[in-house]
């Protein structure tokens, strides 16, 4: 089984399939075979994987989550201090 993780959204982003420079955006999932392609616009959230210690959040990793996958989760606002 995979490890559970807590993600925090830090910004949103998008690109259009027709953008000539899209391949240079260094977005790993751009060429992933399972990435949805039914729309011309691909939207995502930039996220941090955080681990909490004594009320302080520490970044373990960063990445992107497809907008539709992010928005179907139970979300809550959180104030955090990054250590």
Beta strands, then each sheet from edge to edge (+ up, - down):
strand 1: 6-16
strand 2: 41-53
strand 3: 56-66
sheet 1: 1+ 2- 3+
end
